[in-house]
Amino acid sequence: MSRHLEVGERAVGTEALHGGSTAEMRRLTIGTRDGGTRDLVLRSFVDPFHVERAEDWLDREAGALTLLAGTGVPAPALVAVDPAAAHCEYPSLLMTHLAGRTVLDDEGLETRVPLLARQLVAIHAVPPGERPRGYVALTTADTVVVPKGADAAVWAAAIDVIRRPAPPYEGRFLHRDFQPGNVLFDVAPSGSAGARITGVVDWAATSWGPADLDVAHCSTNLALLHGPAWGQRFAEAYEEAGGVLAAATSERLYWRVRDALACSEEVRLVARPWREAGRAELTTRAVEERLDTYVTALMDALG
C-alpha cells in the first residue's frame, strides 16, 4: 500500500468495516504532508472459497472503477489492485473512501426507492469501453430450494419458468449486485426526507446483460428486507425514472423469478449481514417466508 501513497504520506490508523459478506474491509487513515488525514479502503478476500475466485472479481472491479471515473456514477476511485496476492497476504484492492452509510431501515423507504431506481438507470446508461463478461445466472431449475410450507404448485410453476431459454435482450452494463447493502446514503438527522446517494460500492460482479436482471436483483432484496410489495414497487420506480424493461410480461416474469429463485439457495447468507446491521427480526425463517410470499406475488401478477 505504501507504494501507492503520495510522497510524505503514511498510514496512521485502521478500522474494520462491517456489513460485507464476501470480503474483509478496512478503512485506512492516511496522514498527509500538511498534517491532515484522508481515508482509503482496503478490500481483501480471505476465505478460501472467495480467494479462488478473487482474481476474476478484482480484475472486474478494477476495470469497473476505471470505467466509472468521470461518469457521474458515485463509485470509489481505484488506487491499486493486487488480484493474485503477489504483494499482499490476500488478493486485495485499494480504493478511495466514500462518505455515507448503508440504510436498511423501513423508515424513509418511500424516499429511497426512487433514488435507488434513478441511480440504477444511470448505471445502465454507462457505455462500457470494453464490454464486461456476460452475466452468470446463479441458479438452475434443479438447484432451487423450496421454502418449508410453501405452496408446492406455485413454486413448481415458478421453477418451470426458468427451465425456458432466456429471452432475447438488449445488453447493458450491469452492476449485478445492486441492492441497499451496496448503496451509501447521506441521510438528514431528522430522517430520510433529505436523503441522497453518496456512493455505490462492490463492483466485483459487473457483467453484460439485460437491465431486467439488475432490477430483479434489487427488487428481490427490497422484498426480503422491507416486504414483498416493495419488490414490485422498485420495478415501477425504475420505469418512472426512465429505465426500459422487457416489453413482454412473460419476459419480465422470467428475469424477476430467476433472481428470486436464486436467492432461495442462499437465504441464510443473505439474512445474516442484515441481522448484524440491526435488523434482528430478519431471521432465516422470516426471510424464507417473505421470499415465498414474493414468488407467489410474482406468479399472480405476471404469470
Salt bridges, closest charged atoms under 4 A:
GLU9 OE1 - ARG38 NH2 2.82
GLU15 OE1 - ARG27 NH2 2.59
GLU24 OE1 - ARG26 NH2 3.25
ASP47 OD2 - HIS50 ND1 3.68
GLU52 OE1 - ARG53 NH1 3.59
ASP56 OD2 - ARG60 NH2 3.08
ASP56 OD2 - ARG133 NH1 3.38
GLU61 OE1 - ARG43 NE 2.92
ASP106 OD1 - HIS226 ND1 2.61
ASP106 OD1 - ARG279 NH1 3.62
ASP142 OD1 - ARG163 NH1 3.64
ASP160 OD1 - ARG163 NE 3.23
GLU170 OE2 - ARG172 NH1 3.10
ASP177 OD1 - HIS217 NE2 2.70
ASP186 OD2 - ARG196 NE 3.44
ASP202 OD1 - ARG43 NH2 2.79
ASP214 OD2 - HIS124 NE2 2.86
GLU236 OE1 - ARG233 NH1 3.58
GLU239 OE2 - ARG252 NH2 2.76
GLU240 OE1 - ARG233 NH2 3.09
ASP259 OD1 - HIS217 ND1 2.92
GLU276 OE2 - ARG272 NH1 3.30
GLU281 OE2 - ARG279 NE 2.62
GLU288 OE1 - ARG285 NH1 3.14
GLU289 OE2 - ARG285 NE 3.45
